[in-house]
Amino acid sequence: MEGEELVSQLRNGFYDKTLFRVLGRYGVNVFEPHYRDFVRLGDVELINGIAVLNNRNLYHEDTGLEFQAEEGIAIFC
């Protein structure tokens, strides 16, 4: 199953232990301040309480999840 199909199942309310097991392969840990920033910028949406990355440009197979500020937006920690 590809990521888009998994997210589609979440949106349609079709989820069970098997789906969550597969979704676990796609999960990454994010520090709370960064998570809030992703949500604030619209890069993450909550689907039935599950955070889903909307901005696929922020994830790279080789380097993982990256934060790239949009033009005119910056986050200083």
PQR file with spaces between the fields and no chain letter, atoms N, CA, C, O and H, PARSE charges and radii, in Angstrom:
ATOM       1  N    MET     1       0.833   -1.189    0.000 -0.4000 1.5000
ATOM       2  CA   MET     1       0.000    0.000    0.000 -0.0000 2.0000
ATOM       3  C    MET     1       0.873    1.246    0.000  0.5500 1.7000
ATOM       4  O    MET     1       1.840    1.331    0.757 -0.5500 1.4000
ATOM       5  N    GLU     2       0.543    2.190   -0.827 -0.4000 1.5000
ATOM       6  CA   GLU     2       1.278    3.439   -0.873 -0.0000 2.0000
ATOM       7  C    GLU     2       0.687    4.420    0.137  0.5500 1.7000
ATOM       8  O    GLU     2      -0.446    4.267    0.592 -0.5500 1.4000
ATOM       9  H    GLU     2      -0.243    2.121   -1.442  0.4000 1.0000
ATOM      10  N    GLY     3       1.492    5.435    0.475 -0.4000 1.5000
ATOM      11  CA   GLY     3       1.084    6.420    1.463 -0.0000 2.0000
ATOM      12  C    GLY     3      -0.238    7.091    1.166  0.5500 1.7000
ATOM      13  O    GLY     3      -1.055    7.274    2.068 -0.5500 1.4000
ATOM      14  H    GLY     3       2.412    5.560    0.106  0.4000 1.0000
ATOM      15  N    GLU     4      -0.465    7.465   -0.092 -0.4000 1.5000
ATOM      16  CA   GLU     4      -1.711    8.145   -0.454 -0.0000 2.0000
ATOM      17  C    GLU     4      -2.929    7.261   -0.200  0.5500 1.7000
ATOM      18  O    GLU     4      -3.969    7.737    0.255 -0.5500 1.4000
ATOM      19  H    GLU     4       0.199    7.317   -0.825  0.4000 1.0000
ATOM      20  N    GLU     5      -2.791    5.991   -0.494 -0.4000 1.5000
ATOM      21  CA   GLU     5      -3.896    5.061   -0.260 -0.0000 2.0000
ATOM      22  C    GLU     5      -4.172    4.923    1.238  0.5500 1.7000
ATOM      23  O    GLU     5      -5.327    4.838    1.657 -0.5500 1.4000
ATOM      24  H    GLU     5      -1.946    5.605   -0.863  0.4000 1.0000
ATOM      25  N    LEU     6      -3.111    4.901    2.036 -0.4000 1.5000
ATOM      26  CA   LEU     6      -3.271    4.808    3.484 -0.0000 2.0000
ATOM      27  C    LEU     6      -3.986    6.034    4.026  0.5500 1.7000
ATOM      28  O    LEU     6      -4.889    5.915    4.854 -0.5500 1.4000
ATOM      29  H    LEU     6      -2.173    4.970    1.696  0.4000 1.0000
ATOM      30  N    VAL     7      -3.583    7.215    3.560 -0.4000 1.5000
ATOM      31  CA   VAL     7      -4.222    8.458    4.005 -0.0000 2.0000
ATOM      32  C    VAL     7      -5.679    8.476    3.566  0.5500 1.7000
ATOM      33  O    VAL     7      -6.543    8.943    4.309 -0.5500 1.4000
ATOM      34  H    VAL     7      -2.850    7.311    2.887  0.4000 1.0000
ATOM      35  N    SER     8      -5.959    7.980    2.383 -0.4000 1.5000
ATOM      36  CA   SER     8      -7.334    7.905    1.896 -0.0000 2.0000
ATOM      37  C    SER     8      -8.187    7.042    2.825  0.5500 1.7000
ATOM      38  O    SER     8      -9.333    7.383    3.117 -0.5500 1.4000
ATOM      39  H    SER     8      -5.257    7.601    1.780  0.4000 1.0000
ATOM      40  N    GLN     9      -7.631    5.936    3.281 -0.4000 1.5000
ATOM      41  CA   GLN     9      -8.358    5.075    4.212 -0.0000 2.0000
ATOM      42  C    GLN     9      -8.646    5.815    5.510  0.5500 1.7000
ATOM      43  O    GLN     9      -9.738    5.693    6.064 -0.5500 1.4000
ATOM      44  H    GLN     9      -6.700    5.659    3.043  0.4000 1.0000
ATOM      45  N    LEU    10      -7.673    6.586    6.001 -0.4000 1.5000
ATOM      46  CA   LEU    10      -7.897    7.377    7.216 -0.0000 2.0000
ATOM      47  C    LEU    10      -9.023    8.382    7.008  0.5500 1.7000
ATOM      48  O    LEU    10      -9.916    8.508    7.846 -0.5500 1.4000
ATOM      49  H    LEU    10      -6.786    6.685    5.551  0.4000 1.0000
ATOM      50  N    ARG    11      -8.976    9.092    5.892 -0.4000 1.5000
ATOM      51  CA   ARG    11      -9.996   10.111    5.611 -0.0000 2.0000
ATOM      52  C    ARG    11     -11.389    9.493    5.530  0.5500 1.7000
ATOM      53  O    ARG    11     -12.374   10.120    5.921 -0.5500 1.4000
ATOM      54  H    ARG    11      -8.251    8.990    5.211  0.4000 1.0000
ATOM      55  N    ASN    12     -11.470    8.275    5.028 -0.4000 1.5000
ATOM      56  CA   ASN    12     -12.756    7.602    4.884 -0.0000 2.0000
ATOM      57  C    ASN    12     -13.178    6.844    6.140  0.5500 1.7000
ATOM      58  O    ASN    12     -14.232    6.209    6.157 -0.5500 1.4000
ATOM      59  H    ASN    12     -10.670    7.766    4.711  0.4000 1.0000
ATOM      60  N    GLY    13     -12.361    6.908    7.186 -0.4000 1.5000
ATOM      61  CA   GLY    13     -12.720    6.262    8.446 -0.0000 2.0000
ATOM      62  C    GLY    13     -12.494    4.765    8.473  0.5500 1.7000
ATOM      63  O    GLY    13     -12.965    4.094    9.391 -0.5500 1.4000
ATOM      64  H    GLY    13     -11.505    7.424    7.171  0.4000 1.0000
ATOM      65  N    PHE    14     -11.784    4.220    7.489 -0.4000 1.5000
ATOM      66  CA   PHE    14     -11.503    2.790    7.452 -0.0000 2.0000
ATOM      67  C    PHE    14     -10.122    2.536    8.038  0.5500 1.7000
ATOM      68  O    PHE    14      -9.126    2.535    7.314 -0.5500 1.4000
ATOM      69  H    PHE    14     -11.402    4.765    6.743  0.4000 1.0000
ATOM      70  N    TYR    15     -10.060    2.323    9.333 -0.4000 1.5000
ATOM      71  CA   TYR    15      -8.771    2.032    9.933 -0.0000 2.0000
ATOM      72  C    TYR    15      -8.916    0.965   11.011  0.5500 1.7000
ATOM      73  O    TYR    15      -9.934    0.859   11.696 -0.5500 1.4000
ATOM      74  H    TYR    15     -10.868    2.323    9.922  0.4000 1.0000
ATOM      75  N    ASP    16      -7.847    0.180   11.128 -0.4000 1.5000
ATOM      76  CA   ASP    16      -7.795   -0.898   12.102 -0.0000 2.0000
ATOM      77  C    ASP    16      -6.340   -1.101   12.506  0.5500 1.7000
ATOM      78  O    ASP    16      -5.474   -0.315   12.122 -0.5500 1.4000
ATOM      79  H    ASP    16      -7.021    0.267   10.572  0.4000 1.0000
ATOM      80  N    LYS    17      -6.068   -2.144   13.274 -0.4000 1.5000
ATOM      81  CA   LYS    17      -4.696   -2.401   13.733 -0.0000 2.0000
ATOM      82  C    LYS    17      -3.737   -2.615   12.578  0.5500 1.7000
ATOM      83  O    LYS    17      -2.583   -2.191   12.637 -0.5500 1.4000
ATOM      84  H    LYS    17      -6.771   -2.783   13.586  0.4000 1.0000
ATOM      85  N    THR    18      -4.207   -3.268   11.532 -0.4000 1.5000
ATOM      86  CA   THR    18      -3.340   -3.523   10.380 -0.0000 2.0000
ATOM      87  C    THR    18      -2.927   -2.214    9.717  0.5500 1.7000
ATOM      88  O    THR    18      -1.760   -2.031    9.372 -0.5500 1.4000
ATOM      89  H    THR    18      -5.145   -3.613   11.484  0.4000 1.0000
ATOM      90  N    LEU    19      -3.873   -1.313    9.539 -0.4000 1.5000
ATOM      91  CA   LEU    19      -3.556   -0.021    8.931 -0.0000 2.0000
ATOM      92  C    LEU    19      -2.555    0.744    9.786  0.5500 1.7000
ATOM      93  O    LEU    19      -1.597    1.311    9.260 -0.5500 1.4000
ATOM      94  H    LEU    19      -4.822   -1.461    9.819  0.4000 1.0000
ATOM      95  N    PHE    20      -2.767    0.767   11.102 -0.4000 1.5000
ATOM      96  CA   PHE    20      -1.840    1.480   11.983 -0.0000 2.0000
ATOM      97  C    PHE    20      -0.455    0.844   11.977  0.5500 1.7000
ATOM      98  O    PHE    20       0.550    1.544   12.098 -0.5500 1.4000
ATOM      99  H    PHE    20      -3.546    0.306   11.529  0.4000 1.0000
ATOM     100  N    ARG    21      -0.397   -0.459   11.838 -0.4000 1.5000
ATOM     101  CA   ARG    21       0.892   -1.144   11.752 -0.0000 2.0000
ATOM     102  C    ARG    21       1.644   -0.692   10.494  0.5500 1.7000
ATOM     103  O    ARG    21       2.845   -0.425   10.543 -0.5500 1.4000
ATOM     104  H    ARG    21      -1.213   -1.028   11.739  0.4000 1.0000
ATOM     105  N    VAL    22       0.936   -0.612    9.386 -0.4000 1.5000
ATOM     106  CA   VAL    22       1.556   -0.171    8.126 -0.0000 2.0000
ATOM     107  C    VAL    22       1.926    1.313    8.222  0.5500 1.7000
ATOM     108  O    VAL    22       3.006    1.710    7.786 -0.5500 1.4000
ATOM     109  H    VAL    22      -0.040   -0.829    9.346  0.4000 1.0000
ATOM     110  N    LEU    23       1.045    2.125    8.785 -0.4000 1.5000
ATOM     111  CA   LEU    23       1.334    3.552    8.944 -0.0000 2.0000
ATOM     112  C    LEU    23       2.579    3.783    9.790  0.5500 1.7000
ATOM     113  O    LEU    23       3.293    4.766    9.591 -0.5500 1.4000
ATOM     114  H    LEU    23       0.167    1.803    9.140  0.4000 1.0000
ATOM     115  N    GLY    24       2.838    2.891   10.723 -0.4000 1.5000
ATOM     116  CA   GLY    24       4.011    3.020   11.583 -0.0000 2.0000
ATOM     117  C    GLY    24       5.308    3.070   10.789  0.5500 1.7000
ATOM     118  O    GLY    24       6.285    3.668   11.240 -0.5500 1.4000
ATOM     119  H    GLY    24       2.258    2.093   10.885  0.4000 1.0000
ATOM     120  N    ARG    25       5.329    2.462    9.639 -0.4000 1.5000
ATOM     121  CA   ARG    25       6.521    2.493    8.787 -0.0000 2.0000
ATOM     122  C    ARG    25       6.780    3.886    8.221  0.5500 1.7000
ATOM     123  O    ARG    25       7.902    4.208    7.829 -0.5500 1.4000
ATOM     124  H    ARG    25       4.535    1.977    9.273  0.4000 1.0000
ATOM     125  N    TYR    26       5.743    4.700    8.183 -0.4000 1.5000
ATOM     126  CA   TYR    26       5.854    6.044    7.626 -0.0000 2.0000
ATOM     127  C    TYR    26       6.051    7.105    8.711  0.5500 1.7000
ATOM     128  O    TYR    26       6.279    8.272    8.392 -0.5500 1.4000
ATOM     129  H    TYR    26       4.832    4.439    8.501  0.4000 1.0000
ATOM     130  N    GLY    27       5.969    6.727    9.958 -0.4000 1.5000
ATOM     131  CA   GLY    27       6.021    7.684   11.061 -0.0000 2.0000
ATOM     132  C    GLY    27       7.427    8.199   11.343  0.5500 1.7000
ATOM     133  O    GLY    27       8.415    7.477   11.207 -0.5500 1.4000
ATOM     134  H    GLY    27       5.784    5.779   10.217  0.4000 1.0000
ATOM     135  N    VAL    28       7.488    9.446   11.733 -0.4000 1.5000
ATOM     136  CA   VAL    28       8.750   10.054   12.163 -0.0000 2.0000
ATOM     137  C    VAL    28       8.494   10.825   13.447  0.5500 1.7000
ATOM     138  O    VAL    28       7.382   11.294   13.688 -0.5500 1.4000
ATOM     139  H    VAL    28       6.686   10.032   11.844  0.4000 1.0000
ATOM     140  N    ASN    29       9.521   10.952   14.265 -0.4000 1.5000
ATOM     141  CA   ASN    29       9.422   11.745   15.485 -0.0000 2.0000
ATOM     142  C    ASN    29       9.726   13.197   15.163  0.5500 1.7000
ATOM     143  O    ASN    29      10.641   13.504   14.399 -0.5500 1.4000
ATOM     144  H    ASN    29      10.425   10.571   14.070  0.4000 1.0000
ATOM     145  N    VAL    30       8.939   14.086   15.760 -0.4000 1.5000
ATOM     146  CA   VAL    30       9.111   15.521   15.552 -0.0000 2.0000
ATOM     147  C    VAL    30       9.020   16.203   16.907  0.5500 1.7000
ATOM     148  O    VAL    30       8.117   15.916   17.693 -0.5500 1.4000
ATOM     149  H    VAL    30       8.195   13.837   16.381  0.4000 1.0000
ATOM     150  N    PHE    31       9.954   17.105   17.180 -0.4000 1.5000
ATOM     151  CA   PHE    31       9.890   17.867   18.419 -0.0000 2.0000
ATOM     152  C    PHE    31       8.625   18.723   18.419  0.5500 1.7000
ATOM     153  O    PHE    31       8.202   19.224   17.377 -0.5500 1.4000
ATOM     154  H    PHE    31      10.687   17.338   16.541  0.4000 1.0000
ATOM     155  N    GLU    32       8.028   18.884   19.597 -0.4000 1.5000
ATOM     156  CA   GLU    32       6.758   19.597   19.740 -0.0000 2.0000
ATOM     157  C    GLU    32       6.768   20.993   19.104  0.5500 1.7000
ATOM     158  O    GLU    32       5.820   21.327   18.392 -0.5500 1.4000
ATOM     159  H    GLU    32       8.371   18.477   20.444  0.4000 1.0000
ATOM     160  N    PRO    33       7.795   21.824   19.328 -0.5600 1.5000
ATOM     161  CA   PRO    33       7.772   23.159   18.694  0.2800 2.0000
ATOM     162  C    PRO    33       7.760   23.078   17.163  0.5500 1.7000
ATOM     163  O    PRO    33       7.097   23.880   16.505 -0.5500 1.4000
ATOM     164  N    HIS    34       8.486   22.119   16.602 -0.4000 1.5000
ATOM     165  CA   HIS    34       8.487   21.969   15.150 -0.0000 2.0000
ATOM     166  C    HIS    34       7.139   21.468   14.656  0.5500 1.7000
ATOM     167  O    HIS    34       6.648   21.910   13.617 -0.5500 1.4000
ATOM     168  H    HIS    34       9.025   21.468   17.136  0.4000 1.0000
ATOM     169  N    TYR    35       6.543   20.547   15.401 -0.4000 1.5000
ATOM     170  CA   TYR    35       5.214   20.038   15.034 -0.0000 2.0000
ATOM     171  C    TYR    35       4.203   21.180   14.992  0.5500 1.7000
ATOM     172  O    TYR    35       3.428   21.289   14.041 -0.5500 1.4000
ATOM     173  H    TYR    35       6.942   20.188   16.245  0.4000 1.0000
ATOM     174  N    ARG    36       4.208   22.030   16.015 -0.4000 1.5000
ATOM     175  CA   ARG    36       3.282   23.172   16.046 -0.0000 2.0000
ATOM     176  C    ARG    36       3.500   24.077   14.840  0.5500 1.7000
ATOM     177  O    ARG    36       2.541   24.583   14.256 -0.5500 1.4000
ATOM     178  H    ARG    36       4.838   21.941   16.787  0.4000 1.0000
ATOM     179  N    ASP    37       4.760   24.280   14.469 -0.4000 1.5000
ATOM     180  CA   ASP    37       5.059   25.117   13.307 -0.0000 2.0000
ATOM     181  C    ASP    37       4.550   24.470   12.021  0.5500 1.7000
ATOM     182  O    ASP    37       3.995   25.156   11.162 -0.5500 1.4000
ATOM     183  H    ASP    37       5.539   23.869   14.943  0.4000 1.0000
ATOM     184  N    PHE    38       4.733   23.161   11.881 -0.4000 1.5000
ATOM     185  CA   PHE    38       4.223   22.464   10.701 -0.0000 2.0000
ATOM     186  C    PHE    38       2.702   22.628   10.600  0.5500 1.7000
ATOM     187  O    PHE    38       2.172   22.888    9.520 -0.5500 1.4000
ATOM     188  H    PHE    38       5.184   22.604   12.578  0.4000 1.0000
ATOM     189  N    VAL    39       2.012   22.477   11.722 -0.4000 1.5000
ATOM     190  CA   VAL    39       0.553   22.630   11.735 -0.0000 2.0000
ATOM     191  C    VAL    39       0.180   24.069   11.394  0.5500 1.7000
ATOM     192  O    VAL    39      -0.707   24.305   10.573 -0.5500 1.4000
ATOM     193  H    VAL    39       2.442   22.266   12.599  0.4000 1.0000
ATOM     194  N    ARG    40       0.848   25.023   12.017 -0.4000 1.5000
ATOM     195  CA   ARG    40       0.547   26.445   11.803 -0.0000 2.0000
ATOM     196  C    ARG    40       0.725   26.833   10.339  0.5500 1.7000
ATOM     197  O    ARG    40      -0.057   27.619    9.805 -0.5500 1.4000
ATOM     198  H    ARG    40       1.568   24.831   12.683  0.4000 1.0000
ATOM     199  N    LEU    41       1.744   26.287    9.693 -0.4000 1.5000
ATOM     200  CA   LEU    41       2.020   26.610    8.293 -0.0000 2.0000
ATOM     201  C    LEU    41       1.195   25.778    7.310  0.5500 1.7000
ATOM     202  O    LEU    41       1.277   25.985    6.099 -0.5500 1.4000
ATOM     203  H    LEU    41       2.379   25.648   10.127  0.4000 1.0000
ATOM     204  N    GLY    42       0.396   24.834    7.833 -0.4000 1.5000
ATOM     205  CA   GLY    42      -0.433   24.009    6.966 -0.0000 2.0000
ATOM     206  C    GLY    42       0.296   22.845    6.332  0.5500 1.7000
ATOM     207  O    GLY    42      -0.219   22.220    5.405 -0.5500 1.4000
ATOM     208  H    GLY    42       0.329   24.666    8.816  0.4000 1.0000
ATOM     209  N    ASP    43       1.498   22.542    6.821 -0.4000 1.5000
ATOM     210  CA   ASP    43       2.266   21.431    6.264 -0.0000 2.0000
ATOM     211  C    ASP    43       1.810   20.091    6.829  0.5500 1.7000
ATOM     212  O    ASP    43       2.130   19.040    6.273 -0.5500 1.4000
ATOM     213  H    ASP    43       1.917   23.050    7.574  0.4000 1.0000
ATOM     214  N    VAL    44       1.065   20.125    7.932 -0.4000 1.5000
ATOM     215  CA   VAL    44       0.538   18.918    8.565 -0.0000 2.0000
ATOM     216  C    VAL    44      -0.948   19.135    8.810  0.5500 1.7000
ATOM     217  O    VAL    44      -1.369   20.221    9.210 -0.5500 1.4000
ATOM     218  H    VAL    44       0.805   20.979    8.384  0.4000 1.0000
ATOM     219  N    GLU    45      -1.735   18.101    8.567 -0.4000 1.5000
ATOM     220  CA   GLU    45      -3.154   18.151    8.910 -0.0000 2.0000
ATOM     221  C    GLU    45      -3.475   16.998    9.846  0.5500 1.7000
ATOM     222  O    GLU    45      -2.811   15.962    9.825 -0.5500 1.4000
ATOM     223  H    GLU    45      -1.394   17.219    8.242  0.4000 1.0000
ATOM     224  N    LEU    46      -4.484   17.186   10.655 -0.4000 1.5000
ATOM     225  CA   LEU    46      -4.934   16.119   11.536 -0.0000 2.0000
ATOM     226  C    LEU    46      -6.128   15.421   10.903  0.5500 1.7000
ATOM     227  O    LEU    46      -7.119   16.051   10.535 -0.5500 1.4000
ATOM     228  H    LEU    46      -5.023   18.028   10.672  0.4000 1.0000
ATOM     229  N    ILE    47      -6.008   14.108   10.786 -0.4000 1.5000
ATOM     230  CA   ILE    47      -7.097   13.287   10.267 -0.0000 2.0000
ATOM     231  C    ILE    47      -7.457   12.299   11.359  0.5500 1.7000
ATOM     232  O    ILE    47      -6.691   11.385   11.664 -0.5500 1.4000
ATOM     233  H    ILE    47      -5.203   13.596   11.085  0.4000 1.0000
ATOM     234  N    ASN    48      -8.625   12.491   11.941 -0.4000 1.5000
ATOM     235  CA   ASN    48      -9.060   11.623   13.041 -0.0000 2.0000
ATOM     236  C    ASN    48      -7.986   11.505   14.121  0.5500 1.7000
ATOM     237  O    ASN    48      -7.744   10.423   14.655 -0.5500 1.4000
ATOM     238  H    ASN    48      -9.246   13.234   11.692  0.4000 1.0000
ATOM     239  N    GLY    49      -7.343   12.642   14.436 -0.4000 1.5000
ATOM     240  CA   GLY    49      -6.339   12.669   15.492 -0.0000 2.0000
ATOM     241  C    GLY    49      -4.955   12.211   15.064  0.5500 1.7000
ATOM     242  O    GLY    49      -4.057   12.117   15.902 -0.5500 1.4000
ATOM     243  H    GLY    49      -7.540   13.521   14.002  0.4000 1.0000
ATOM     244  N    ILE    50      -4.759   11.928   13.798 -0.4000 1.5000
ATOM     245  CA   ILE    50      -3.467   11.468   13.287 -0.0000 2.0000
ATOM     246  C    ILE    50      -2.865   12.565   12.418  0.5500 1.7000
ATOM     247  O    ILE    50      -3.517   13.066   11.502 -0.5500 1.4000
ATOM     248  H    ILE    50      -5.488   12.005   13.117  0.4000 1.0000
ATOM     249  N    ALA    51      -1.625   12.936   12.707 -0.4000 1.5000
ATOM     250  CA   ALA    51      -0.950   13.983   11.944 -0.0000 2.0000
ATOM     251  C    ALA    51      -0.441   13.407   10.626  0.5500 1.7000
ATOM     252  O    ALA    51       0.257   12.393   10.604 -0.5500 1.4000
ATOM     253  H    ALA    51      -1.095   12.529   13.451  0.4000 1.0000
ATOM     254  N    VAL    52      -0.801   14.071    9.530 -0.4000 1.5000
ATOM     255  CA   VAL    52      -0.406   13.641    8.192 -0.0000 2.0000
ATOM     256  C    VAL    52       0.301   14.801    7.501  0.5500 1.7000
ATOM     257  O    VAL    52      -0.211   15.920    7.476 -0.5500 1.4000
ATOM     258  H    VAL    52      -1.368   14.895    9.548  0.4000 1.0000
ATOM     259  N    LEU    53       1.471   14.534    6.945 -0.4000 1.5000
ATOM     260  CA   LEU    53       2.236   15.558    6.245 -0.0000 2.0000
ATOM     261  C    LEU    53       1.563   15.896    4.918  0.5500 1.7000
ATOM     262  O    LEU    53       1.389   15.028    4.063 -0.5500 1.4000
ATOM     263  H    LEU    53       1.887   13.625    6.965  0.4000 1.0000
ATOM     264  N    ASN    54       1.185   17.166    4.754 -0.4000 1.5000
ATOM     265  CA   ASN    54       0.583   17.639    3.499 -0.0000 2.0000
ATOM     266  C    ASN    54       1.636   18.046    2.491  0.5500 1.7000
ATOM     267  O    ASN    54       1.456   17.850    1.289 -0.5500 1.4000
ATOM     268  H    ASN    54       1.327   17.871    5.449  0.4000 1.0000
ATOM     269  N    ASN    55       2.720   18.604    2.963 -0.4000 1.5000
ATOM     270  CA   ASN    55       3.754   19.138    2.090 -0.0000 2.0000
ATOM     271  C    ASN    55       4.815   18.061    1.868  0.5500 1.7000
ATOM     272  O    ASN    55       5.741   17.917    2.665 -0.5500 1.4000
ATOM     273  H    ASN    55       2.866   18.763    3.939  0.4000 1.0000
ATOM     274  N    ARG    56       4.671   17.315    0.790 -0.4000 1.5000
ATOM     275  CA   ARG    56       5.586   16.202    0.523 -0.0000 2.0000
ATOM     276  C    ARG    56       7.002   16.665    0.212  0.5500 1.7000
ATOM     277  O    ARG    56       7.936   15.865    0.263 -0.5500 1.4000
ATOM     278  H    ARG    56       3.918   17.431    0.142  0.4000 1.0000
ATOM     279  N    ASN    57       7.174   17.936   -0.106 -0.4000 1.5000
ATOM     280  CA   ASN    57       8.510   18.465   -0.367 -0.0000 2.0000
ATOM     281  C    ASN    57       9.372   18.504    0.886  0.5500 1.7000
ATOM     282  O    ASN    57      10.586   18.685    0.802 -0.5500 1.4000
ATOM     283  H    ASN    57       6.415   18.586   -0.147  0.4000 1.0000
ATOM     284  N    LEU    58       8.754   18.335    2.039 -0.4000 1.5000
ATOM     285  CA   LEU    58       9.500   18.394    3.295 -0.0000 2.0000
ATOM     286  C    LEU    58      10.089   17.044    3.694  0.5500 1.7000
ATOM     287  O    LEU    58      10.860   16.975    4.651 -0.5500 1.4000
ATOM     288  H    LEU    58       7.767   18.187    2.108  0.4000 1.0000
ATOM     289  N    TYR    59       9.748   15.984    2.991 -0.4000 1.5000
ATOM     290  CA   TYR    59      10.298   14.661    3.320 -0.0000 2.0000
ATOM     291  C    TYR    59      11.125   14.153    2.143  0.5500 1.7000
ATOM     292  O    TYR    59      10.684   14.171    0.994 -0.5500 1.4000
ATOM     293  H    TYR    59       9.122   16.040    2.214  0.4000 1.0000
ATOM     294  N    HIS    60      12.334   13.699    2.462 -0.4000 1.5000
ATOM     295  CA   HIS    60      13.229   13.165    1.448 -0.0000 2.0000
ATOM     296  C    HIS    60      13.686   11.776    1.876  0.5500 1.7000
ATOM     297  O    HIS    60      14.047   11.563    3.033 -0.5500 1.4000
ATOM     298  H    HIS    60      12.693   13.683    3.396  0.4000 1.0000
ATOM     299  N    GLU    61      13.670   10.854    0.957 -0.4000 1.5000
ATOM     300  CA   GLU    61      14.064    9.468    1.241 -0.0000 2.0000
ATOM     301  C    GLU    61      15.440    9.385    1.904  0.5500 1.7000
ATOM     302  O    GLU    61      15.633    8.606    2.838 -0.5500 1.4000
ATOM     303  H    GLU    61      13.377   11.028    0.017  0.4000 1.0000
ATOM     304  N    ASP    62      16.391   10.179    1.429 -0.4000 1.5000
ATOM     305  CA   ASP    62      17.767   10.094    1.922 -0.0000 2.0000
ATOM     306  C    ASP    62      17.979   10.807    3.255  0.5500 1.7000
ATOM     307  O    ASP    62      18.748   10.334    4.092 -0.5500 1.4000
ATOM     308  H    ASP    62      16.234   10.812    0.671  0.4000 1.0000
ATOM     309  N    THR    63      17.307   11.935    3.459 -0.4000 1.5000
ATOM     310  CA   THR    63      17.593   12.755    4.640 -0.0000 2.0000
ATOM     311  C    THR    63      16.461   12.811    5.643  0.5500 1.7000
ATOM     312  O    THR    63      16.661   13.294    6.757 -0.5500 1.4000
ATOM     313  H    THR    63      16.682   12.318    2.778  0.4000 1.0000
ATOM     314  N    GLY    64      15.274   12.334    5.288 -0.4000 1.5000
ATOM     315  CA   GLY    64      14.141   12.355    6.208 -0.0000 2.0000
ATOM     316  C    GLY    64      13.380   13.671    6.158  0.5500 1.7000
ATOM     317  O    GLY    64      13.387   14.367    5.143 -0.5500 1.4000
ATOM     318  H    GLY    64      15.111   11.942    4.382  0.4000 1.0000
ATOM     319  N    LEU    65      12.728   14.002    7.259 -0.4000 1.5000
ATOM     320  CA   LEU    65      11.896   15.194    7.341 -0.0000 2.0000
ATOM     321  C    LEU    65      12.765   16.424    7.500  0.5500 1.7000
ATOM     322  O    LEU    65      13.662   16.457    8.342 -0.5500 1.4000
ATOM     323  H    LEU    65      12.723   13.436    8.084  0.4000 1.0000
ATOM     324  N    GLU    66      12.495   17.437    6.688 -0.4000 1.5000
ATOM     325  CA   GLU    66      13.253   18.679    6.741 -0.0000 2.0000
ATOM     326  C    GLU    66      12.286   19.841    6.844  0.5500 1.7000
ATOM     327  O    GLU    66      11.156   19.773    6.362 -0.5500 1.4000
ATOM     328  H    GLU    66      11.766   17.410    6.004  0.4000 1.0000
ATOM     329  N    PHE    67      12.741   20.899    7.473 -0.4000 1.5000
ATOM     330  CA   PHE    67      11.939   22.110    7.510 -0.0000 2.0000
ATOM     331  C    PHE    67      12.561   23.131    6.592  0.5500 1.7000
ATOM     332  O    PHE    67      13.733   23.483    6.729 -0.5500 1.4000
ATOM     333  H    PHE    67      13.659   20.955    7.864  0.4000 1.0000
ATOM     334  N    GLN    68      11.763   23.605    5.652 -0.4000 1.5000
ATOM     335  CA   GLN    68      12.207   24.661    4.746 -0.0000 2.0000
ATOM     336  C    GLN    68      11.194   25.791    4.852  0.5500 1.7000
ATOM     337  O    GLN    68      10.042   25.648    4.443 -0.5500 1.4000
ATOM     338  H    GLN    68      10.811   23.319    5.541  0.4000 1.0000
ATOM     339  N    ALA    69      11.639   26.923    5.410 -0.4000 1.5000
ATOM     340  CA   ALA    69      10.721   28.046    5.569 -0.0000 2.0000
ATOM     341  C    ALA    69      10.291   28.565    4.210  0.5500 1.7000
ATOM     342  O    ALA    69      11.094   28.672    3.284 -0.5500 1.4000
ATOM     343  H    ALA    69      12.575   27.039    5.743  0.4000 1.0000
ATOM     344  N    GLU    70       9.001   28.887    4.108 -0.4000 1.5000
ATOM     345  CA   GLU    70       8.504   29.505    2.893 -0.0000 2.0000
ATOM     346  C    GLU    70       9.051   30.923    2.821  0.5500 1.7000
ATOM     347  O    GLU    70       9.478   31.483    3.830 -0.5500 1.4000
ATOM     348  H    GLU    70       8.349   28.799    4.861  0.4000 1.0000
ATOM     349  N    GLU    71       9.037   31.490    1.643 -0.4000 1.5000
ATOM     350  CA   GLU    71       9.544   32.844    1.465 -0.0000 2.0000
ATOM     351  C    GLU    71       8.792   33.794    2.392  0.5500 1.7000
ATOM     352  O    GLU    71       7.561   33.832    2.408 -0.5500 1.4000
ATOM     353  H    GLU    71       8.690   31.035    0.823  0.4000 1.0000
ATOM     354  N    GLY    72       9.554   34.552    3.157 -0.4000 1.5000
ATOM     355  CA   GLY    72       8.948   35.517    4.070 -0.0000 2.0000
ATOM     356  C    GLY    72       8.558   34.939    5.409  0.5500 1.7000
ATOM     357  O    GLY    72       8.107   35.670    6.291 -0.5500 1.4000
ATOM     358  H    GLY    72      10.554   34.521    3.144  0.4000 1.0000
ATOM     359  N    ILE    73       8.723   33.647    5.578 -0.4000 1.5000
ATOM     360  CA   ILE    73       8.389   32.997    6.843 -0.0000 2.0000
ATOM     361  C    ILE    73       9.637   32.331    7.389  0.5500 1.7000
ATOM     362  O    ILE    73      10.333   31.605    6.680 -0.5500 1.4000
ATOM     363  H    ILE    73       9.090   33.054    4.861  0.4000 1.0000
ATOM     364  N    ALA    74       9.905   32.583    8.637 -0.4000 1.5000
ATOM     365  CA   ALA    74      11.058   31.934    9.268 -0.0000 2.0000
ATOM     366  C    ALA    74      10.694   31.587   10.696  0.5500 1.7000
ATOM     367  O    ALA    74       9.874   32.257   11.323 -0.5500 1.4000
ATOM     368  H    ALA    74       9.339   33.173    9.214  0.4000 1.0000
ATOM     369  N    ILE    75      11.301   30.555   11.193 -0.4000 1.5000
ATOM     370  CA   ILE    75      11.093   30.134   12.568 -0.0000 2.0000
ATOM     371  C    ILE    75      12.433   30.152   13.272  0.5500 1.7000
ATOM     372  O    ILE    75      13.376   29.484   12.849 -0.5500 1.4000
ATOM     373  H    ILE    75      11.967   30.011   10.683  0.4000 1.0000
ATOM     374  N    PHE    76      12.514   30.902   14.325 -0.4000 1.5000
ATOM     375  CA   PHE    76      13.749   30.999   15.086 -0.0000 2.0000
ATOM     376  C    PHE    76      13.549   30.319   16.421  0.5500 1.7000
ATOM     377  O    PHE    76      12.649   30.684   17.177 -0.5500 1.4000
ATOM     378  H    PHE    76      11.747   31.445   14.668  0.4000 1.0000
ATOM     379  N    CYS    77      14.380   29.334   16.720 -0.4000 1.5000
ATOM     380  CA   CYS    77      14.257   28.594   17.975 -0.0000 2.0000
ATOM     381  C    CYS    77      15.364   28.975   18.924  0.5500 1.7000
ATOM     382  O    CYS    77      15.430   28.455   20.038 -0.5500 1.4000
ATOM     383  H    CYS    77      15.111   29.038   16.106  0.4000 1.0000
